Amino acid sequence: MDLAGLQKLVQQGEGATLEFKKSTGELRAAMAALCGMLNAAGGGKVIFGVTADGAVVGQDFAEKTLEEIANESRELEPKAEVTATRLDLPSGRTVVAVEARAVEPGPFTFDGRPCLRVGRTTQRMSRDEFDQRVADR
């Protein structure tokens, strides 16, 4: 991802497969959103360093950030392909895009909870819907 690609994504706005988070301080909520995207569309992307209204603000970046993302992504079950891409901004701050793709059939859970993406929101999947998806698998 380059700056032009980031700007193009931000112009799309949040939706069923794209969410913005101001910082990785919201990492758990972001992983729940990715879980919901995996269940609704087979994958999606969360971009850290972008506010909900689409302002690219970046964040301070430490090498442990990528480790934290990798550790949290291990809470997705079944396993999904999760990749993190770092983009350094001219301001010296960093944007991190995290993309998840299903490699096994769902339904997916994050930290033991099934989530579902509905439009721009992430909701908890009902137990009945989860059970039905498991049975259909």
Long-range contacts (C-beta under 8 A, 24 or more apart in sequence): 1-85, 1-87, 1-97, 2-87, 3-87, 3-89, 6-47, 6-56, 6-87, 6-95, 6-97, 7-56, 9-45, 9-47, 9-97, 10-47, 10-50, 10-54, 10-56, 11-54, 13-54, 14-52, 14-120, 15-119, 15-120, 16-40, 16-41, 16-44, 16-117, 16-118, 16-119, 16-120, 17-41, 17-43, 17-44, 17-45, 17-117, 18-44, 18-45, 18-46, 18-47, 19-44, 19-45, 19-46, 19-47, 19-120, 19-122, 20-46, 20-47, 20-50, 20-51, 20-52, 20-54, 21-46, 21-47, 21-48, 21-49, 21-50, 22-48, 22-49, 22-50, 22-51, 22-52, 22-57, 22-59, 23-48, 23-49, 23-59, 24-48, 24-59, 24-65, 24-68, 24-69, 24-96, 27-68, 27-69, 27-72, 28-72, 28-111, 29-122, 30-98, 31-72, 31-73, 31-75, 31-76, 31-110, 31-111, 32-110, 32-111, 32-113, 32-115, 32-122, 33-115, 33-117, 33-122, 34-73, 34-76, 34-80, 34-82, 34-98, 34-100, 34-110, 35-76, 35-108, 35-109, 35-110, 35-113, 35-114, 35-115, 35-122, 36-115, 36-116, 36-117, 36-118, 36-122, 36-123, 36-125, 37-100, 37-117, 38-76, 38-80, 38-100, 38-101, 38-102, 38-106, 38-108, 39-106, 39-107, 39-108, 39-114, 39-115, 39-116, 39-117, 39-125, 39-133, 40-116, 40-117, 40-118, 41-117, 42-101, 42-102, 43-80, 43-99, 43-100, 43-101, 43-102, 44-99, 44-100, 44-117, 45-97, 45-98, 45-99, 45-100, 46-97, 46-98, 47-95, 47-96, 47-97, 47-98, 48-95, 48-96, 48-97, 48-98, 49-89, 49-93, 49-94, 49-95, 49-96, 50-95, 56-89, 56-95, 57-93, 58-89, 58-91, 58-92, 58-93, 58-94, 58-95, 59-93, 59-94, 59-95, 59-96, 60-93, 60-94, 61-86, 61-88, 61-93, 61-94, 61-96, 65-96, 66-96, 69-96, 69-98, 73-98, 73-100, 75-110, 75-111, 76-100, 76-108, 76-109, 76-110, 77-108, 77-109, 77-110, 77-112, 78-104, 78-105, 78-106, 78-108, 79-103, 79-104, 80-104, 80-108, 105-137, 106-133, 106-137, 107-133, 107-134, 107-137
